[in-house]
């Protein structure tokens, strides 16, 4: 009988163990399902993000191409506008040359002066300004000193004479004034 009792106890323990194992198995299966669901959710999210990244990269490439094209068109257009503004000045030169009388130097000089003023007006409209030099203190950012000269009229470092004018385009020096500076 003791053996029967023993067998019964073993069966009861086995049943408890099986029930306990069964609960653990169920819990593990649930965890596995939850993890599989989480993996699926993250995989879908990952695919959406990849798609979004590819679209954003394509949009950026299109934007880059478009802005490069617009930049080139703007540069070409700006050159075209300057030339269109200068064409009337070329017409003035041609008229001056057609009507120039070699014996009337005054009329020729007047025509050339008019053309010069019109050209400077167009260039000033485009942002060109002359750099002041004579009588000003030497500034290496705007002036190029050709040489130093003795001067009783000017203090040391003051520009005495200008050999060629300097210019700024929209406040940026595009050509330095070539000057003589007092010692």
Helices and strands as residue ranges (DSSP letters): H 2-98, H 105-125, E 128-131, E 143-149, E 159-164, E 166-169, E 172-175, E 177-182
